[in-house]
Protein backbone atom coordinates (compact mmCIF):
# COMPACT_ATOMS: atom_id res chain seq x y z
CA UNK A 1 0.00 0.00 0.00
CA UNK A 2 2.79 2.43 0.90
CA UNK A 3 4.41 1.80 -2.47
CA UNK A 4 1.12 2.57 -4.25
CA UNK A 5 0.69 5.79 -2.30
CA UNK A 6 4.21 6.93 -3.11
CA UNK A 7 3.55 6.24 -6.79
CA UNK A 8 0.32 8.18 -6.57
CA UNK A 9 2.04 11.20 -5.03
CA UNK A 10 4.76 11.05 -7.68
CA UNK A 11 2.23 11.06 -10.52
CA UNK A 12 0.20 13.83 -8.89
CA UNK A 13 3.35 15.96 -8.81
CA UNK A 14 3.92 15.29 -12.49
CA UNK A 15 0.36 16.28 -13.30
CA UNK A 16 0.59 19.52 -11.35
CA UNK A 17 3.85 20.50 -13.02
CA UNK A 18 2.62 19.79 -16.54
CA UNK A 19 -1.03 20.77 -15.99
CA UNK A 20 -2.03 18.42 -18.79
CA UNK A 21 -5.74 17.70 -19.33
CA UNK A 22 -5.15 14.32 -20.91
CA UNK A 23 -6.61 11.16 -19.49
CA UNK A 24 -3.57 9.25 -20.66
CA UNK A 25 -1.45 11.21 -18.19
CA UNK A 26 -4.09 11.73 -15.51
CA UNK A 27 -6.65 8.98 -15.23
CA UNK A 28 -4.46 6.58 -17.18
CA UNK A 29 -1.78 6.80 -14.47
CA UNK A 30 -3.99 7.16 -11.44
CA UNK A 31 -7.15 5.09 -11.77
CA UNK A 32 -5.31 1.82 -11.34
CA UNK A 33 -4.56 2.58 -7.68
CA UNK A 34 -6.67 1.72 -4.68
CA UNK A 35 -9.68 3.91 -4.03
CA UNK A 36 -9.17 3.14 -0.35
CA UNK A 37 -5.91 5.12 -0.43
CA UNK A 38 -8.12 8.21 -0.23
CA UNK A 39 -10.23 6.76 2.55
CA UNK A 40 -13.46 6.71 0.57
CA UNK A 41 -14.72 3.28 1.65
CA UNK A 42 -15.02 1.90 5.20
CA UNK A 43 -15.96 -1.78 4.61
CA UNK A 44 -15.77 -4.73 2.24
CA UNK A 45 -19.47 -5.05 1.34
CA UNK A 46 -20.61 -4.64 -2.24
CA UNK A 47 -21.97 -1.20 -3.02
CA UNK A 48 -24.85 -0.15 -5.24
CA UNK A 49 -24.24 1.39 -8.67
CA UNK A 50 -25.27 4.78 -7.25
CA UNK A 51 -22.74 4.43 -4.43
CA UNK A 52 -20.07 3.34 -6.91
CA UNK A 53 -20.83 6.41 -9.00
CA UNK A 54 -20.47 8.63 -5.94
CA UNK A 55 -17.15 7.00 -5.03
CA UNK A 56 -15.75 7.46 -8.53
CA UNK A 57 -16.96 11.07 -8.62
CA UNK A 58 -15.37 11.80 -5.24
CA UNK A 59 -12.09 10.28 -6.36
CA UNK A 60 -11.98 12.23 -9.63
CA UNK A 61 -12.63 15.41 -7.67
CA UNK A 62 -9.29 14.96 -5.90
CA UNK A 63 -7.34 14.94 -9.19
CA UNK A 64 -5.92 18.09 -10.88
CA UNK A 65 -8.26 17.87 -13.88
CA UNK A 66 -9.95 20.78 -15.66
CA UNK A 67 -13.27 18.92 -15.64
CA UNK A 68 -14.51 15.42 -14.82
CA UNK A 69 -17.84 13.65 -14.64
CA UNK A 70 -19.06 10.11 -14.08
CA UNK A 71 -21.83 9.63 -16.62
CA UNK A 72 -23.06 6.13 -15.80
CA UNK A 73 -22.21 3.10 -13.68
CA UNK A 74 -23.64 -0.24 -14.81
CA UNK A 75 -23.08 -3.89 -13.93
CA UNK A 76 -20.73 -5.75 -16.26
CA UNK A 77 -20.33 -9.29 -14.97
CA UNK A 78 -18.32 -9.27 -11.76
CA UNK A 79 -17.48 -5.56 -11.95
CA UNK A 80 -19.08 -2.19 -12.58
CA UNK A 81 -18.49 -0.43 -15.89
CA UNK A 82 -17.81 3.27 -15.24
CA UNK A 83 -18.39 5.67 -18.13
CA UNK A 84 -16.37 8.86 -17.59
CA UNK A 85 -15.95 12.22 -19.26
CA UNK A 86 -12.64 13.88 -18.49
CA UNK A 87 -11.82 17.26 -19.99
CA UNK A 88 -14.44 16.76 -22.68
CA UNK A 89 -13.38 13.24 -23.68
CA UNK A 90 -15.32 10.03 -22.97
CA UNK A 91 -13.64 6.95 -21.46
CA UNK A 92 -14.63 3.61 -20.00
CA UNK A 93 -13.16 2.36 -16.72
CA UNK A 94 -14.10 -0.41 -14.29
CA UNK A 95 -14.65 -0.70 -10.52
CA UNK A 96 -14.80 -3.74 -8.29
CA UNK A 97 -18.27 -4.18 -6.83
CA UNK A 98 -17.03 -3.56 -3.30
CA UNK A 99 -16.01 -0.10 -4.49
CA UNK A 100 -12.39 -0.54 -3.47
CA UNK A 101 -10.58 -0.56 -6.80
CA UNK A 102 -11.00 1.57 -9.90
CA UNK A 103 -9.20 0.53 -13.08
CA UNK A 104 -8.45 2.44 -16.25
CA UNK A 105 -9.54 -0.42 -18.53
CA UNK A 106 -10.40 -4.07 -18.61
CA UNK A 107 -9.07 -6.91 -20.76
CA UNK A 108 -11.28 -9.94 -21.45
CA UNK A 109 -8.91 -12.86 -20.92
CA UNK A 110 -11.44 -15.28 -22.44
CA UNK A 111 -10.75 -13.76 -25.85
CA UNK A 112 -7.64 -14.56 -27.89
CA UNK A 113 -7.54 -11.25 -29.75
CA UNK A 114 -4.61 -9.31 -28.27
CA UNK A 115 -4.78 -6.36 -30.64
CA UNK A 116 -5.58 -3.82 -27.92
CA UNK A 117 -2.78 -5.08 -25.67
CA UNK A 118 -0.29 -5.01 -28.51
CA UNK A 119 -1.26 -1.48 -29.51
CA UNK A 120 -0.86 -0.25 -25.95
CA UNK A 121 2.53 -1.82 -25.34
CA UNK A 122 4.21 -1.67 -28.73
CA UNK A 123 7.17 0.70 -28.90
CA UNK A 124 7.43 2.66 -32.15
CA UNK A 125 10.33 1.43 -34.23
CA UNK A 126 12.74 3.57 -36.25
CA UNK A 127 11.17 4.48 -39.58
CA UNK A 128 11.86 2.13 -42.48
CA UNK A 129 11.27 2.34 -46.22
CA UNK A 130 10.70 6.08 -46.25
CA UNK A 131 10.98 7.81 -49.62
CA UNK A 132 14.56 8.95 -50.13
CA UNK A 133 15.68 12.38 -51.28
CA UNK A 134 18.90 14.37 -51.36
CA UNK A 135 17.48 16.73 -48.71
CA UNK A 136 14.77 15.14 -46.56
CA UNK A 137 11.72 17.23 -45.70
CA UNK A 138 10.83 16.80 -42.02
CA UNK A 139 7.48 18.13 -40.79
CA UNK A 140 6.56 17.75 -37.13
CA UNK A 141 2.92 18.34 -36.20
CA UNK A 142 2.36 19.17 -32.53
CA UNK A 143 0.26 21.12 -30.07
CA UNK A 144 2.43 23.57 -28.15
CA UNK A 145 1.25 22.41 -24.71
CA UNK A 146 0.76 18.71 -25.46
CA UNK A 147 3.24 16.88 -23.19
CA UNK A 148 3.95 14.33 -25.91
CA UNK A 149 4.45 17.04 -28.52
CA UNK A 150 7.00 18.77 -26.30
CA UNK A 151 8.58 15.37 -25.64
CA UNK A 152 9.35 14.70 -29.30
CA UNK A 153 10.40 18.33 -29.85
CA UNK A 154 13.05 17.89 -27.17
CA UNK A 155 14.12 14.68 -28.87
CA UNK A 156 14.31 16.08 -32.39
CA UNK A 157 16.05 19.41 -31.72
CA UNK A 158 19.48 17.75 -31.29
CA UNK A 159 18.82 15.99 -34.63
CA UNK A 160 18.09 19.33 -36.30
CA UNK A 161 21.25 20.79 -34.76
CA UNK A 162 23.26 17.80 -35.99
CA UNK A 163 21.97 17.80 -39.56
CA UNK A 164 21.55 21.56 -39.97
CA UNK A 165 20.82 22.67 -43.53
CA UNK A 166 21.04 19.10 -44.81
CA UNK A 167 17.32 18.78 -44.03
CA UNK A 168 14.26 21.01 -44.33
CA UNK A 169 12.70 21.01 -40.86
CA UNK A 170 9.41 22.69 -39.95
CA UNK A 171 7.20 22.61 -36.88
CA UNK A 172 3.53 22.72 -37.83
CA UNK A 173 0.42 22.66 -35.68
CA UNK A 174 -2.37 20.13 -35.45
CA UNK A 175 -5.57 21.71 -36.77
CA UNK A 176 -7.27 21.85 -33.36
CA UNK A 177 -6.03 22.96 -29.94
CA UNK A 178 -6.69 20.91 -26.81
CA UNK A 179 -5.10 23.07 -24.12
CA UNK A 180 -7.07 26.28 -24.03
CA UNK A 181 -6.34 29.87 -24.97
CA UNK A 182 -2.74 29.68 -23.76
CA UNK A 183 -2.04 27.12 -26.48
CA UNK A 184 -3.78 29.15 -29.19
CA UNK A 185 -1.76 32.24 -28.23
CA UNK A 186 1.52 30.35 -28.04
CA UNK A 187 1.01 28.70 -31.40
CA UNK A 188 0.30 32.06 -33.01
CA UNK A 189 3.58 33.33 -31.57
CA UNK A 190 5.56 30.29 -32.69
CA UNK A 191 4.05 30.34 -36.17
CA UNK A 192 5.14 33.96 -36.63
CA UNK A 193 8.59 33.51 -35.11
CA UNK A 194 9.30 30.59 -37.42
CA UNK A 195 7.81 32.32 -40.47
CA UNK A 196 9.30 35.80 -40.10
CA UNK A 197 12.38 35.58 -37.87
CA UNK A 198 14.28 32.67 -39.33
CA UNK A 199 15.16 29.14 -38.34
CA UNK A 200 17.97 30.09 -35.96
CA UNK A 201 15.82 32.41 -33.86
CA UNK A 202 12.89 30.01 -33.84
CA UNK A 203 14.93 27.01 -32.74
CA UNK A 204 16.57 29.06 -30.01
CA UNK A 205 13.17 30.26 -28.82
CA UNK A 206 11.73 26.73 -28.91
CA UNK A 207 14.61 25.28 -26.88
CA UNK A 208 13.99 27.95 -24.27
CA UNK A 209 10.21 27.42 -24.26
CA UNK A 210 10.60 23.67 -23.75
CA UNK A 211 12.49 24.31 -20.52
CA UNK A 212 9.50 25.59 -18.57
CA UNK A 213 6.85 26.93 -20.94
CA UNK A 214 7.64 30.55 -20.04
CA UNK A 215 7.02 32.32 -23.34
CA UNK A 216 7.63 35.84 -22.00
CA UNK A 217 11.07 34.89 -20.70
CA UNK A 218 12.02 33.25 -23.99
CA UNK A 219 10.82 36.16 -26.12
CA UNK A 220 12.98 38.46 -24.03
CA UNK A 221 16.06 36.23 -23.98
CA UNK A 222 15.93 35.93 -27.78
CA UNK A 223 15.48 39.69 -28.30
CA UNK A 224 12.21 39.19 -30.17
CA UNK A 225 10.54 42.54 -30.73
CA UNK A 226 7.10 42.48 -29.13
CA UNK A 227 5.57 44.97 -31.58
CA UNK A 228 6.88 43.12 -34.62
CA UNK A 229 5.53 39.85 -33.25
CA UNK A 230 2.17 41.42 -32.41
CA UNK A 231 1.85 42.78 -35.95
CA UNK A 232 2.43 39.33 -37.42
CA UNK A 233 0.10 37.49 -35.05
CA UNK A 234 -2.66 40.01 -35.76
CA UNK A 235 -2.38 39.31 -39.51
CA UNK A 236 -2.27 35.55 -39.04
CA UNK A 237 -5.17 35.71 -36.60
CA UNK A 238 -7.22 37.61 -39.17
CA UNK A 239 -6.24 35.34 -42.05
CA UNK A 240 -7.08 32.08 -40.30
CA UNK A 241 -9.77 33.42 -37.94
CA UNK A 242 -7.95 31.91 -34.98
CA UNK A 243 -9.51 33.87 -32.12
CA UNK A 244 -12.83 34.27 -33.91
CA UNK A 245 -13.09 30.50 -34.08
CA UNK A 246 -11.89 30.15 -30.50
CA UNK A 247 -14.73 32.40 -29.34
CA UNK A 248 -17.35 30.73 -31.55
CA UNK A 249 -17.96 27.21 -30.27
CA UNK A 250 -20.08 26.37 -33.30
CA UNK A 251 -16.79 26.13 -35.24
CA UNK A 252 -15.15 23.73 -32.78
CA UNK A 253 -14.15 20.17 -33.58
CA UNK A 254 -16.06 18.48 -30.80
CA UNK A 255 -14.73 20.08 -27.61
CA UNK A 256 -11.75 21.84 -29.14
CA UNK A 257 -11.27 25.02 -31.19
CA UNK A 258 -9.76 24.77 -34.68
CA UNK A 259 -6.26 26.04 -35.38
CA UNK A 260 -5.96 26.19 -39.15
CA UNK A 261 -2.51 27.58 -40.00
CA UNK A 262 -1.59 24.17 -41.47
CA UNK A 263 -5.09 22.89 -42.20
CA UNK A 264 -4.29 21.71 -45.74
CA UNK A 265 -1.29 19.69 -44.58
CA UNK A 266 -3.29 18.18 -41.72
CA UNK A 267 -5.80 16.94 -44.26
CA UNK A 268 -3.12 15.87 -46.74
CA UNK A 269 -1.33 13.69 -44.18
CA UNK A 270 -4.43 12.66 -42.19
CA UNK A 271 -2.91 14.06 -39.01
CA UNK A 272 -4.78 12.63 -36.02
CA UNK A 273 -2.96 14.12 -33.05
CA UNK A 274 0.18 15.49 -31.44
CA UNK A 275 2.84 14.48 -32.25
CA UNK A 276 2.75 13.33 -35.87
CA UNK A 277 6.08 13.10 -37.69
CA UNK A 278 6.11 13.32 -41.47
CA UNK A 279 9.32 12.61 -43.42
CA UNK A 280 9.34 13.07 -47.18
CA UNK A 281 5.57 13.08 -47.22
CA UNK A 282 5.10 9.85 -45.25
CA UNK A 283 4.20 9.41 -41.58
CA UNK A 284 7.23 8.02 -39.77
CA UNK A 285 6.98 5.79 -36.72
CA UNK A 286 9.99 6.50 -34.57
CA UNK A 287 11.03 6.51 -30.97
CA UNK A 288 11.10 9.97 -29.41
CA UNK A 289 14.71 9.81 -28.30
CA UNK A 290 17.27 11.70 -30.33
CA UNK A 291 19.13 8.59 -31.51
CA UNK A 292 15.98 6.98 -32.94
CA UNK A 293 14.86 10.22 -34.55
CA UNK A 294 18.27 10.72 -36.16
CA UNK A 295 18.09 7.18 -37.55
CA UNK A 296 14.61 7.83 -38.92
CA UNK A 297 15.54 11.08 -40.63
CA UNK A 298 18.81 9.69 -41.96
CA UNK A 299 16.99 6.70 -43.49
CA UNK A 300 15.35 9.22 -45.86
CA UNK A 301 18.61 10.41 -47.48
CA UNK A 302 19.68 9.18 -50.89
CA UNK A 303 23.22 9.38 -49.57
CA UNK A 304 23.60 9.72 -45.82
CA UNK A 305 25.97 12.48 -44.69
CA UNK A 306 28.70 11.82 -42.16
CA UNK A 307 26.57 13.63 -39.54
CA UNK A 308 24.24 10.62 -39.52
CA UNK A 309 26.96 8.71 -37.62
CA UNK A 310 26.73 11.13 -34.69
CA UNK A 311 25.95 9.47 -31.37
CA UNK A 312 22.92 11.13 -29.76
CA UNK A 313 20.95 10.46 -26.58
CA UNK A 314 19.11 7.13 -26.75
CA UNK A 315 16.79 7.75 -23.78
CA UNK A 316 13.47 9.47 -24.43
CA UNK A 317 12.95 12.96 -22.99
CA UNK A 318 10.32 13.28 -20.29
CA UNK A 319 6.90 14.35 -21.54
CA UNK A 320 5.98 17.98 -20.91
CA UNK A 321 8.34 20.80 -20.07
CA UNK A 322 11.67 20.37 -18.34
CA UNK A 323 14.76 18.22 -18.69
CA UNK A 324 15.40 14.58 -17.90
CA UNK A 325 14.63 11.27 -19.54
CA UNK A 326 12.01 8.56 -19.18
CA UNK A 327 11.62 4.86 -19.89
CA UNK A 328 11.92 4.45 -23.65
CA UNK A 329 9.86 1.24 -23.49
CA UNK A 330 6.75 3.11 -22.34
CA UNK A 331 3.89 3.36 -24.86
CA UNK A 332 4.15 6.41 -27.11
CA UNK A 333 1.06 8.43 -26.26
CA UNK A 334 -0.58 11.24 -28.23
CA UNK A 335 -2.83 14.22 -27.59
CA UNK A 336 -5.78 13.47 -29.84
C-alpha positions in Angstrom: 0.0 0.0 0.0 2.8 2.4 0.9 4.4 1.8 -2.5 1.1 2.6 -4.3 0.7 5.8 -2.3 4.2 6.9 -3.1 3.6 6.2 -6.8 0.3 8.2 -6.6 2.0 11.2 -5.0 4.8 11.0 -7.7 2.2 11.1 -10.5 0.2 13.8 -8.9 3.3 16.0 -8.8 3.9 15.3 -12.5 0.4 16.3 -13.3 0.6 19.5 -11.4 3.9 20.5 -13.0 2.6 19.8 -16.5 -1.0 20.8 -16.0 -2.0 18.4 -18.8 -5.7 17.7 -19.3 -5.2 14.3 -20.9 -6.6 11.2 -19.5 -3.6 9.2 -20.7 -1.5 11.2 -18.2 -4.1 11.7 -15.5 -6.7 9.0 -15.2 -4.5 6.6 -17.2 -1.8 6.8 -14.5 -4.0 7.2 -11.4 -7.2 5.1 -11.8 -5.3 1.8 -11.3 -4.6 2.6 -7.7 -6.7 1.7 -4.7 -9.7 3.9 -4.0 -9.2 3.1 -0.3 -5.9 5.1 -0.4 -8.1 8.2 -0.2 -10.2 6.8 2.6 -13.5 6.7 0.6 -14.7 3.3 1.6 -15.0 1.9 5.2 -16.0 -1.8 4.6 -15.8 -4.7 2.2 -19.5 -5.0 1.3 -20.6 -4.6 -2.2 -22.0 -1.2 -3.0 -24.8 -0.2 -5.2 -24.2 1.4 -8.7 -25.3 4.8 -7.2 -22.7 4.4 -4.4 -20.1 3.3 -6.9 -20.8 6.4 -9.0 -20.5 8.6 -5.9 -17.2 7.0 -5.0 -15.7 7.5 -8.5 -17.0 11.1 -8.6 -15.4 11.8 -5.2 -12.1 10.3 -6.4 -12.0 12.2 -9.6 -12.6 15.4 -7.7 -9.3 15.0 -5.9 -7.3 14.9 -9.2 -5.9 18.1 -10.9 -8.3 17.9 -13.9 -9.9 20.8 -15.7 -13.3 18.9 -15.6 -14.5 15.4 -14.8 -17.8 13.7 -14.6 -19.1 10.1 -14.1 -21.8 9.6 -16.6 -23.1 6.1 -15.8 -22.2 3.1 -13.7 -23.6 -0.2 -14.8 -23.1 -3.9 -13.9 -20.7 -5.8 -16.3 -20.3 -9.3 -15.0 -18.3 -9.3 -11.8 -17.5 -5.6 -11.9 -19.1 -2.2 -12.6 -18.5 -0.4 -15.9 -17.8 3.3 -15.2 -18.4 5.7 -18.1 -16.4 8.9 -17.6 -16.0 12.2 -19.3 -12.6 13.9 -18.5 -11.8 17.3 -20.0 -14.4 16.8 -22.7 -13.4 13.2 -23.7 -15.3 10.0 -23.0 -13.6 6.9 -21.5 -14.6 3.6 -20.0 -13.2 2.4 -16.7 -14.1 -0.4 -14.3 -14.7 -0.7 -10.5 -14.8 -3.7 -8.3 -18.3 -4.2 -6.8 -17.0 -3.6 -3.3 -16.0 -0.1 -4.5 -12.4 -0.5 -3.5 -10.6 -0.6 -6.8 -11.0 1.6 -9.9 -9.2 0.5 -13.1 -8.4 2.4 -16.3 -9.5 -0.4 -18.5 -10.4 -4.1 -18.6 -9.1 -6.9 -20.8 -11.3 -9.9 -21.4 -8.9 -12.9 -20.9 -11.4 -15.3 -22.4 -10.7 -13.8 -25.8 -7.6 -14.6 -27.9 -7.5 -11.2 -29.8 -4.6 -9.3 -28.3 -4.8 -6.4 -30.6 -5.6 -3.8 -27.9 -2.8 -5.1 -25.7 -0.3 -5.0 -28.5 -1.3 -1.5 -29.5 -0.9 -0.3 -25.9 2.5 -1.8 -25.3 4.2 -1.7 -28.7 7.2 0.7 -28.9 7.4 2.7 -32.2 10.3 1.4 -34.2 12.7 3.6 -36.3 11.2 4.5 -39.6 11.9 2.1 -42.5 11.3 2.3 -46.2 10.7 6.1 -46.2 11.0 7.8 -49.6 14.6 9.0 -50.1 15.7 12.4 -51.3 18.9 14.4 -51.4 17.5 16.7 -48.7 14.8 15.1 -46.6 11.7 17.2 -45.7 10.8 16.8 -42.0 7.5 18.1 -40.8 6.6 17.7 -37.1 2.9 18.3 -36.2 2.4 19.2 -32.5 0.3 21.1 -30.1 2.4 23.6 -28.2 1.2 22.4 -24.7 0.8 18.7 -25.5 3.2 16.9 -23.2 3.9 14.3 -25.9 4.5 17.0 -28.5 7.0 18.8 -26.3 8.6 15.4 -25.6 9.3 14.7 -29.3 10.4 18.3 -29.8 13.0 17.9 -27.2 14.1 14.7 -28.9 14.3 16.1 -32.4 16.0 19.4 -31.7 19.5 17.8 -31.3 18.8 16.0 -34.6 18.1 19.3 -36.3 21.3 20.8 -34.8 23.3 17.8 -36.0 22.0 17.8 -39.6 21.5 21.6 -40.0 20.8 22.7 -43.5 21.0 19.1 -44.8 17.3 18.8 -44.0 14.3 21.0 -44.3 12.7 21.0 -40.9 9.4 22.7 -40.0 7.2 22.6 -36.9 3.5 22.7 -37.8 0.4 22.7 -35.7 -2.4 20.1 -35.4 -5.6 21.7 -36.8 -7.3 21.8 -33.4 -6.0 23.0 -29.9 -6.7 20.9 -26.8 -5.1 23.1 -24.1 -7.1 26.3 -24.0 -6.3 29.9 -25.0 -2.7 29.7 -23.8 -2.0 27.1 -26.5 -3.8 29.2 -29.2 -1.8 32.2 -28.2 1.5 30.3 -28.0 1.0 28.7 -31.4 0.3 32.1 -33.0 3.6 33.3 -31.6 5.6 30.3 -32.7 4.0 30.3 -36.2 5.1 34.0 -36.6 8.6 33.5 -35.1 9.3 30.6 -37.4 7.8 32.3 -40.5 9.3 35.8 -40.1 12.4 35.6 -37.9 14.3 32.7 -39.3 15.2 29.1 -38.3 18.0 30.1 -36.0 15.8 32.4 -33.9 12.9 30.0 -33.8 14.9 27.0 -32.7 16.6 29.1 -30.0 13.2 30.3 -28.8 11.7 26.7 -28.9 14.6 25.3 -26.9 14.0 27.9 -24.3 10.2 27.4 -24.3 10.6 23.7 -23.7 12.5 24.3 -20.5 9.5 25.6 -18.6 6.8 26.9 -20.9 7.6 30.6 -20.0 7.0 32.3 -23.3 7.6 35.8 -22.0 11.1 34.9 -20.7 12.0 33.2 -24.0 10.8 36.2 -26.1 13.0 38.5 -24.0 16.1 36.2 -24.0 15.9 35.9 -27.8 15.5 39.7 -28.3 12.2 39.2 -30.2 10.5 42.5 -30.7 7.1 42.5 -29.1 5.6 45.0 -31.6 6.9 43.1 -34.6 5.5 39.9 -33.3 2.2 41.4 -32.4 1.9 42.8 -35.9 2.4 39.3 -37.4 0.1 37.5 -35.0 -2.7 40.0 -35.8 -2.4 39.3 -39.5 -2.3 35.6 -39.0 -5.2 35.7 -36.6 -7.2 37.6 -39.2 -6.2 35.3 -42.1 -7.1 32.1 -40.3 -9.8 33.4 -37.9 -8.0 31.9 -35.0 -9.5 33.9 -32.1 -12.8 34.3 -33.9 -13.1 30.5 -34.1 -11.9 30.1 -30.5 -14.7 32.4 -29.3 -17.4 30.7 -31.6 -18.0 27.2 -30.3 -20.1 26.4 -33.3 -16.8 26.1 -35.2 -15.1 23.7 -32.8 -14.2 20.2 -33.6 -16.1 18.5 -30.8 -14.7 20.1 -27.6 -11.8 21.8 -29.1 -11.3 25.0 -31.2 -9.8 24.8 -34.7 -6.3 26.0 -35.4 -6.0 26.2 -39.1 -2.5 27.6 -40.0 -1.6 24.2 -41.5 -5.1 22.9 -42.2 -4.3 21.7 -45.7 -1.3 19.7 -44.6 -3.3 18.2 -41.7 -5.8 16.9 -44.3 -3.1 15.9 -46.7 -1.3 13.7 -44.2 -4.4 12.7 -42.2 -2.9 14.1 -39.0 -4.8 12.6 -36.0 -3.0 14.1 -33.0 0.2 15.5 -31.4 2.8 14.5 -32.3 2.8 13.3 -35.9 6.1 13.1 -37.7 6.1 13.3 -41.5 9.3 12.6 -43.4 9.3 13.1 -47.2 5.6 13.1 -47.2 5.1 9.8 -45.2 4.2 9.4 -41.6 7.2 8.0 -39.8 7.0 5.8 -36.7 10.0 6.5 -34.6 11.0 6.5 -31.0 11.1 10.0 -29.4 14.7 9.8 -28.3 17.3 11.7 -30.3 19.1 8.6 -31.5 16.0 7.0 -32.9 14.9 10.2 -34.6 18.3 10.7 -36.2 18.1 7.2 -37.6 14.6 7.8 -38.9 15.5 11.1 -40.6 18.8 9.7 -42.0 17.0 6.7 -43.5 15.4 9.2 -45.9 18.6 10.4 -47.5 19.7 9.2 -50.9 23.2 9.4 -49.6 23.6 9.7 -45.8 26.0 12.5 -44.7 28.7 11.8 -42.2 26.6 13.6 -39.5 24.2 10.6 -39.5 27.0 8.7 -37.6 26.7 11.1 -34.7 25.9 9.5 -31.4 22.9 11.1 -29.8 20.9 10.5 -26.6 19.1 7.1 -26.7 16.8 7.8 -23.8 13.5 9.5 -24.4 12.9 13.0 -23.0 10.3 13.3 -20.3 6.9 14.4 -21.5 6.0 18.0 -20.9 8.3 20.8 -20.1 11.7 20.4 -18.3 14.8 18.2 -18.7 15.4 14.6 -17.9 14.6 11.3 -19.5 12.0 8.6 -19.2 11.6 4.9 -19.9 11.9 4.5 -23.6 9.9 1.2 -23.5 6.8 3.1 -22.3 3.9 3.4 -24.9 4.1 6.4 -27.1 1.1 8.4 -26.3 -0.6 11.2 -28.2 -2.8 14.2 -27.6 -5.8 13.5 -29.8 
